[in-house]
Amino acid sequence: MTARQWWSNCDVGAEADSEILAIDRLEDQIAPISKNASKIRELIETLEMCHHKAEKWVSNILEAVATGETSKGLGTRAPGQIHPNEVVSKNACGALSAWVAGCPSTSIDLTIGTVPAPRLLACLGERSPVKEWQVQRVIEKIRSWTDWPKSEKDPSTQYVWLSYDQNHCPDHYSEHEDFWRQTVETMPFEDLQGLNDGEFSLGLAIDLLWTCHWKFVENLQIVLEVIGGNLKPERPFAACAWNIALSPIRPRMEVVCNTLNVFCGEAESDKEIDSDVLSMLGESTQEKEWLAASLAKTIRLQLGL
């Protein structure tokens, strides 16, 4: 059977496995779903374990399951509130734009996360037309996320994919097809966990350089190293489903999943659980069990636990 829309963030393919089908049957048993339960399930549906705030999101969902309600979700940030990650993104764009404009790296007084801009820009080495073109693509990628949702409708801030789902040079890059080809034919990334076809190009790395990723600054530095000519970066590139095993919250999420499984009726074993989370969840109900099982399965599918 086909997986329901709830599982859209899990890449489960055309057919749902037996565990998903069992969780979906739990949903059927409590139908119609209350408004609050539906909202909490939507939080689980939008959960991305590669996000820099994934652990906090999981904590919010656990609290929502326990209380039966939530005020969290997309669009709930106060107007004008700026997240520190936005400052990181804007500083990255500022530093890279200054470099493209010809400013010496040592004169750019910005910090990207905890990394001084001159140290990051030093990865680029001597400037060249192709490097400037590639760095401009990095800037556009970052801005497409920083300016979202404006970037979805404004052509001036839309990012045109370099490699993702592209078989030929996009018209947008036709004037510099040689630069585009150099970018998508540079294959510095090997042995990525989750990579099936053995090819992961510089172009695809730029495409997947998401500012919300837990490893954004380090990923950015790796991309700049490759642009600078280092085709064997010492540190692994990680993006979304690739190298997710490197996620720093993986051990904690395994404990959370073990705890949720016990809450849903699995016999306790020697697996580590969090008794505080188990206590917070309180008495089991069908609705809580459905939400807890959905959360555990989503985490395990995304992290490969």
C-alpha positions as CSV (number, residue, x, y, z in Angstrom):
1,M,0.0,0.0,0.0
2,T,1.1,3.6,-0.7
3,A,2.3,5.6,2.3
4,R,0.1,8.4,3.4
5,Q,0.9,12.1,3.0
6,W,2.1,12.2,6.6
7,W,5.3,10.3,5.6
8,S,6.3,12.8,2.9
9,N,9.5,13.7,4.7
10,C,10.7,10.1,5.0
11,D,11.4,9.1,1.4
12,V,9.7,5.8,1.9
13,G,9.2,5.1,-1.8
14,A,6.1,3.8,-3.5
15,E,5.2,1.2,-0.9
16,A,4.8,1.6,2.9
17,D,6.5,-1.0,5.0
18,S,4.7,-3.1,7.6
19,E,5.5,-0.8,10.5
20,I,4.2,2.3,8.7
21,L,1.0,0.4,7.8
22,A,0.6,-0.5,11.5
23,I,1.0,3.1,12.5
24,D,-1.6,4.1,9.8
25,R,-4.0,1.6,11.2
26,L,-3.6,3.3,14.6
27,E,-4.7,6.5,12.9
28,D,-7.8,4.8,11.5
29,Q,-8.8,3.5,14.9
30,I,-8.9,7.1,16.4
31,A,-10.5,8.8,13.4
32,P,-11.7,11.4,13.1
33,I,-8.4,13.0,14.1
34,S,-8.7,16.0,16.4
35,K,-7.5,19.4,15.3
36,N,-4.7,19.4,17.9
37,A,-3.6,15.9,17.0
38,S,-3.5,16.8,13.3
39,K,-1.4,19.8,14.1
40,I,1.1,17.8,16.1
41,R,1.3,15.2,13.3
42,E,2.0,18.0,10.9
43,L,5.0,19.0,13.0
44,I,6.3,15.4,12.7
45,E,5.7,15.5,8.9
46,T,7.8,18.7,8.6
47,L,10.6,17.4,10.9
48,E,14.1,17.3,9.2
49,M,16.8,15.6,11.1
50,C,19.5,17.4,9.2
51,H,18.2,20.8,10.4
52,H,20.4,22.6,12.9
53,K,17.5,22.8,15.3
54,A,16.3,19.2,14.9
55,E,16.9,18.2,18.5
56,K,14.9,21.2,19.7
57,W,12.1,20.4,17.3
58,V,11.9,16.9,18.6
59,S,11.7,18.2,22.2
60,N,8.8,20.5,21.1
61,I,7.0,17.6,19.5
62,L,7.5,15.4,22.6
63,E,6.0,18.1,24.8
64,A,3.1,18.5,22.4
65,V,2.4,14.7,22.5
66,A,2.5,14.9,26.3
67,T,0.1,17.9,26.6
68,G,-2.0,17.2,23.5
69,E,-1.5,20.7,22.0
70,T,1.1,22.9,20.5
71,S,1.7,26.5,19.4
72,K,4.8,25.6,17.4
73,G,5.2,25.2,13.6
74,L,6.1,27.1,10.5
75,G,5.2,30.8,10.6
76,T,5.1,31.1,14.3
77,R,8.2,33.2,14.8
78,A,7.5,36.8,16.0
79,P,7.6,39.5,13.2
80,G,11.1,40.9,12.9
81,Q,12.7,38.2,15.0
82,I,16.1,37.2,13.6
83,H,17.6,33.9,14.3
84,P,21.4,33.7,14.8
85,N,21.6,31.3,11.8
86,E,20.4,34.2,9.6
87,V,23.3,36.3,10.7
88,V,25.7,33.5,9.7
89,S,24.1,33.3,6.3
90,K,24.1,37.1,5.7
91,N,27.7,37.3,6.8
92,A,28.7,34.5,4.5
93,C,27.0,36.3,1.5
94,G,28.6,39.6,2.5
95,A,32.1,38.0,2.7
96,L,31.8,36.1,-0.6
97,S,30.3,39.1,-2.4
98,A,33.2,41.3,-1.2
99,W,35.6,38.6,-2.5
100,V,33.9,38.5,-5.9
101,A,34.0,42.3,-6.1
102,G,37.8,42.1,-5.8
103,C,38.3,42.9,-2.1
104,P,41.4,41.3,-0.6
105,S,40.4,38.4,1.7
106,T,42.4,39.9,4.6
107,S,40.4,43.1,4.6
108,I,37.0,41.5,5.1
109,D,36.1,41.9,8.8
110,L,33.3,39.4,9.2
111,T,32.8,36.2,11.0
112,I,30.8,33.2,9.6
113,G,29.7,31.3,12.6
114,T,33.0,31.1,14.6
115,V,35.2,31.2,11.5
116,P,36.8,34.5,10.5
117,A,36.0,35.4,6.9
118,P,39.7,35.7,5.9
119,R,40.4,32.1,6.9
120,L,37.3,30.9,5.0
121,L,38.2,32.9,1.9
122,A,41.8,31.8,2.0
123,C,40.5,28.4,0.8
124,L,39.8,29.9,-2.6
125,G,43.5,30.6,-3.4
126,E,44.3,32.8,-6.4
127,R,41.2,34.2,-8.1
128,S,40.2,33.3,-11.6
129,P,37.1,33.8,-13.7
130,V,35.8,30.3,-13.1
131,K,36.3,30.6,-9.4
132,E,34.4,33.9,-9.3
133,W,31.6,32.4,-11.3
134,Q,31.4,29.4,-8.9
135,V,31.5,31.6,-5.8
136,Q,28.7,33.7,-7.3
137,R,26.6,30.5,-7.6
138,V,27.3,29.8,-3.9
139,I,26.1,33.3,-3.0
140,E,22.9,32.8,-5.0
141,K,22.3,29.5,-3.3
142,I,22.6,31.0,0.1
143,R,20.5,34.0,-0.7
144,S,17.7,31.8,-2.1
145,W,17.3,30.4,1.4
146,T,18.0,33.6,3.3
147,D,15.3,35.5,1.3
148,W,12.7,32.7,1.4
149,P,9.7,32.8,0.8
150,K,10.4,36.0,-1.4
151,S,12.9,33.9,-3.4
152,E,10.1,31.6,-4.6
153,K,8.4,34.4,-6.5
154,D,11.1,36.9,-7.2
155,P,13.3,36.0,-10.3
156,S,16.1,38.1,-9.0
157,T,16.6,35.9,-6.0
158,Q,15.7,32.5,-7.5
159,Y,18.4,29.9,-7.6
160,V,18.8,27.9,-10.7
161,W,20.0,24.3,-10.0
162,L,23.4,23.5,-11.4
163,S,23.4,19.8,-11.2
164,Y,20.3,18.5,-9.3
165,D,17.9,16.9,-11.8
166,Q,19.8,18.5,-14.7
167,N,21.0,16.5,-17.8
168,H,22.1,19.5,-19.8
169,C,23.3,23.1,-19.2
170,P,20.3,25.2,-18.1
171,D,19.5,28.1,-20.3
172,H,20.3,30.4,-17.3
173,Y,23.9,29.4,-17.5
174,S,24.3,29.1,-21.3
175,E,26.6,32.1,-21.6
176,H,29.1,30.4,-19.3
177,E,28.5,26.7,-20.3
178,D,32.2,26.0,-20.0
179,F,32.2,27.2,-16.3
180,W,29.0,25.2,-15.7
181,R,30.5,22.1,-17.2
182,Q,33.7,22.4,-15.1
183,T,31.5,22.7,-12.0
184,V,29.3,19.7,-12.6
185,E,32.1,17.5,-13.9
186,T,34.3,18.1,-10.9
187,M,33.8,15.0,-8.7
188,P,35.7,15.4,-5.4
189,F,33.3,13.7,-3.1
190,E,33.5,9.9,-2.7
191,D,32.2,7.3,-0.3
192,L,29.2,9.4,0.9
193,Q,26.9,7.4,3.1
194,G,23.6,7.3,1.2
195,L,25.1,7.8,-2.2
196,N,24.0,5.2,-4.7
197,D,25.5,6.1,-8.1
198,G,29.0,7.0,-6.9
199,E,29.0,10.5,-8.3
200,F,28.6,13.7,-6.2
201,S,29.9,16.7,-8.0
202,L,30.9,20.2,-6.9
203,G,27.8,21.4,-8.7
204,L,25.5,19.1,-6.6
205,A,27.3,20.2,-3.4
206,I,26.5,23.8,-4.2
207,D,22.9,22.9,-5.0
208,L,22.6,21.2,-1.6
209,L,24.4,23.9,0.4
210,W,21.5,24.6,2.7
211,T,21.9,27.3,5.4
212,C,19.6,25.4,7.7
213,H,21.9,22.4,7.8
214,W,23.6,21.5,11.1
215,K,27.0,21.5,9.2
216,F,26.4,24.6,7.0
217,V,29.6,26.5,7.9
218,E,31.8,23.5,7.5
219,N,30.1,22.4,4.3
220,L,30.6,25.9,3.0
221,Q,34.3,25.7,3.8
222,I,34.6,22.3,2.1
223,V,32.9,23.7,-1.1
224,L,35.3,26.7,-1.1
225,E,38.3,24.4,-0.7
226,V,37.1,22.4,-3.8
227,I,36.6,25.6,-5.7
228,G,40.1,26.6,-4.7
229,G,41.5,23.4,-6.2
230,N,41.6,20.9,-3.3
231,L,39.8,17.9,-4.9
232,K,40.4,15.7,-1.8
233,P,39.1,17.6,1.2
234,E,40.0,16.0,4.5
235,R,36.6,16.4,6.1
236,P,33.5,14.7,4.7
237,F,30.8,16.8,3.1
238,A,27.3,16.2,4.5
239,A,23.9,17.2,3.1
240,C,20.5,16.1,4.0
241,A,20.3,12.3,3.4
242,W,24.1,12.0,2.6
243,N,26.4,11.3,5.5
244,I,23.5,11.7,8.0
245,A,25.4,9.3,10.2
246,L,27.7,12.2,11.1
247,S,24.9,14.1,12.8
248,P,25.9,15.1,16.3
249,I,22.4,14.4,17.7
250,R,22.3,10.8,16.4
251,P,23.1,9.1,19.8
252,R,20.5,11.3,21.6
253,M,17.8,10.5,19.0
254,E,18.5,6.8,19.3
255,V,17.7,7.1,23.1
256,V,14.5,9.1,22.2
257,C,13.4,6.4,19.8
258,N,14.0,3.6,22.4
259,T,11.9,5.6,24.9
260,L,9.1,6.1,22.4
261,N,9.1,2.4,21.6
262,V,8.7,1.5,25.3
263,F,5.9,4.1,25.6
264,C,4.1,2.4,22.7
265,G,4.3,-1.0,24.5
266,E,7.6,-2.5,23.5
267,A,9.1,-4.6,26.3
268,E,12.0,-2.9,28.1
269,S,15.4,-4.2,27.2
270,D,19.1,-3.2,27.8
271,K,18.6,-0.3,25.4
272,E,19.1,3.1,26.9
273,I,15.9,5.1,27.5
274,D,15.2,8.5,29.0
275,S,13.0,8.0,32.0
276,D,12.2,11.8,32.2
277,V,10.7,11.7,28.7
278,L,8.8,8.6,29.6
279,S,7.4,10.3,32.7
280,M,6.6,13.5,30.8
281,L,4.5,11.6,28.2
282,G,2.3,10.3,31.0
283,E,-0.4,7.7,30.5
284,S,-0.7,6.1,27.1
285,T,-3.7,6.8,24.9
286,Q,-4.4,5.7,21.3
287,E,-3.8,9.2,20.1
288,K,-0.5,9.6,22.0
289,E,0.6,6.1,20.8
290,W,-0.1,7.0,17.2
291,L,1.9,10.3,17.5
292,A,4.7,8.7,19.5
293,A,5.1,5.8,17.0
294,S,5.0,8.3,14.1
295,L,7.7,10.4,15.6
296,A,10.0,7.4,16.4
297,K,9.5,5.9,12.9
298,T,10.2,9.3,11.2
299,I,13.5,9.8,13.2
300,R,14.7,6.2,12.5
301,L,13.9,6.5,8.8
302,Q,15.7,9.8,8.4
303,L,18.7,8.8,10.5
304,G,18.9,5.2,9.4
305,L,18.7,3.9,12.9
